[in-house]
Amino acid sequence: MDLSLQLHVTALENVEKTAYIFQDQPVTYGQLDAQITRFANGLKSLGVEKGDHVALLLANSPHFIIGLYGALRIGARVIPINPIYTPDEIGYILHNGDVKVVIALDKLLPFFDQLTAKVPNVQHVILCGSSSESEIEETHEKMKSFTSVMHRGTDQYDFPEISEQEVAIILYTSGTTGKPKGAMLTHHNLYRNAKDVADFLHINHTDRVVATLPMFHVFGLTVSLNAPLMNGGIVLVVPKFSPAEVFRLIKEYEATIFVGVPTMYNFLLNIPNVSAEQTKSLRLCISGGSAMPVALLQSFEQKFQVVVSEGYGLSEASPVTCFNPLDRPRKAGSIGTSIANVQNKVVNEFGEEVAAGEVGELIVRGPNVMKGYYNMPEETAHAIRDGWLYTGDLAKMDDEGYFYIVDRKKDLIIVGGFNVYPREVEEVLYRYPDVSEVAVLGIPHPDQGEAVKCFVVVKNQETTKEELIRYCSEHLAKYKVPYDIEFLDELPKNTTGKILRRSLKQQLLNK
């Protein structure tokens, strides 16, 4: 079974039932399935075939849902990309991912004018207009409007047989080298994780899930989109996180589940004049993406009288491996227990499982573990050993099977639930002519959880912090741009010349 086929089966059983609501407009399962079929056939008419790569540069919208499931229906591989990435970042993924077709927001049209020469393999760019779906003028032979592709398609449901072990989605995640790696997730990976999460958290046809997490992010993709759609639930699609809009949707549509990252919970908690009366329909709140402070979790639960279940996952695992269970005590600060069909364990440097309470590396095995990294066999062999995915996260397990993340992957910075790897920021700063040395760390931030802090050595003492931040803004997504830059005469190094980030962290602690 795969996601698109399961949605088709669900639609046949729930033709008149609402599948999602976007900008207060409900769409039934029957309507959604027909739109997906028509768009899939439209892609086929453009020459898109099984195995071709289709990139999605979209925010939460019907376009994303139809584009995702439509491409999967014909056996194409989907590459979701954050639409706020810079042309450099987008261009790298399109080139490295061998993308043939891009489905993008129409406001990104100027980006594609710049990228055309750099990504010649892209044959079609399908532009999505406003919610009114007004026709977009096709000013270039490669440009199509979403509406015109829909009109090309037919209602005939005739699609290739797809093996569950074939790659469905390639999610690009930054690696320690700074170059993004494409985690290849199969149809079985995604379907199984969506179903297992839904079953573990009892997400069913009666649920109405607030989907404000970006659908291009694997957490939002699986938990707030795929999981409810697999079981006949209703998805309340939020284009962009807004506390006021979230509270409105919860109250107006009697939402039963909210899915978010800790920073969202922090914003919701601090909105004045909102009480548990407005959120009384919620039966469950789900948190992931980064560790939620215990104080925030407890304050949110107390104010809104709803349980927050914290979990853990990573792109390479589709993503969920753990969640706090609903039928056992929730332990604040824990990522919970292994979900159905997934094994988590903590091991030492030799891959041997350690005793309860001891710290080691968290490794994972199950039907959710990726096939590997796209065109990166060495990185794949390092990440997956004897069937186990090595997460790089330090963790411990208590004697009741609850896991706790002790520390994040080495040097990883999590800004508002998004991963930022220091090397990626450093590479950009090193390209600035006056920068001779740079080291990047994460520092605490009251709203985003963490922020990017840079230590820089410059050749020209007249170089300013503002200049460097502006330069980074031109080459990095907004959440990766340094929050603060500190100039030093030199950076601490070991005897081999390696910059010692640990010493810089200690300096910050001593201030």
HELIX and SHEET records of a PDB file:
HELIX    1   1 LEU A    3  GLU A   13  1                                  11    
HELIX    2   2 TYR A   29  SER A   45  1                                  17    
HELIX    3   3 PRO A   62  ARG A   73  1                                  12    
HELIX    4   4 PRO A   87  ASN A   96  1                                  10    
HELIX    5   5 ASP A  106  LEU A  108  5                                   3    
HELIX    6   6 LEU A  109  LEU A  115  1                                   7    
HELIX    7   7 PHE A  146  ARG A  152  1                                   7    
HELIX    8   8 HIS A  187  PHE A  200  1                                  14    
HELIX    9   9 VAL A  218  PHE A  219  1                                   2    
HELIX   10  10 GLY A  220  ASN A  226  3                                   7    
HELIX   11  11 ALA A  227  MET A  230  1                                   4    
HELIX   12  12 PRO A  243  GLU A  252  1                                  10    
HELIX   13  13 PRO A  262  LEU A  269  1                                   8    
HELIX   14  14 ALA A  276  THR A  279  5                                   4    
HELIX   15  15 VAL A  294  PHE A  304  1                                  11    
HELIX   16  16 SER A  315  ALA A  317  5                                   3    
HELIX   17  17 PRO A  377  ALA A  383  1                                   7    
HELIX   18  18 PRO A  422  TYR A  430  1                                   9    
HELIX   19  19 LYS A  465  HIS A  475  1                                  11    
HELIX   20  20 LYS A  478  LYS A  480  5                                   3    
HELIX   21  21 ARG A  501  ASN A  510  1                                  10    
SHEET    1   A 9 GLN A  25  THR A  28  0                                        
SHEET    2   A 9 THR A  18  PHE A  22 -1                                        
SHEET    3   A 9 ILE A 234  VAL A 237  1                                        
SHEET    4   A 9 ARG A 208  ALA A 211  1                                        
SHEET    5   A 9 ILE A 257  GLY A 260  1                                        
SHEET    6   A 9 LEU A 284  SER A 287  1                                        
SHEET    7   A 9 VAL A 308  GLY A 313  1                                        
SHEET    8   A 9 VAL A 320  PHE A 323 -1                                        
SHEET    9   A 9 THR A 337  SER A 338 -1                                        
SHEET    1   B 5 ARG A  77  PRO A  80  0                                        
SHEET    2   B 5 HIS A  53  LEU A  57  1                                        
SHEET    3   B 5 VAL A 101  LEU A 105  1                                        
SHEET    4   B 5 HIS A 124  CYS A 128  1                                        
SHEET    5   B 5 MET A 143  SER A 145  1                                        
SHEET    1   C 3 VAL A 167  SER A 174  0                                        
SHEET    2   C 3 PRO A 180  THR A 186 -1                                        
SHEET    3   C 3 GLY A 372  TYR A 373 -1                                        
SHEET    1   D 4 GLN A 343  VAL A 347  0                                        
SHEET    2   D 4 GLY A 360  ARG A 365 -1                                        
SHEET    3   D 4 TRP A 388  MET A 397 -1                                        
SHEET    4   D 4 ILE A 384  ARG A 385 -1                                        
SHEET    1   E 4 GLN A 343  VAL A 347  0                                        
SHEET    2   E 4 GLY A 360  ARG A 365 -1                                        
SHEET    3   E 4 TRP A 388  MET A 397 -1                                        
SHEET    4   E 4 PHE A 403  ASP A 407 -1                                        
SHEET    1   F 2 ILE A 413  VAL A 415  0                                        
SHEET    2   F 2 PHE A 418  VAL A 420 -1                                        
SHEET    1   G 3 VAL A 435  HIS A 445  0                                        
SHEET    2   G 3 GLY A 449  VAL A 458 -1                                        
SHEET    3   G 3 ASP A 484  PHE A 487  1                                        
END                                                                             
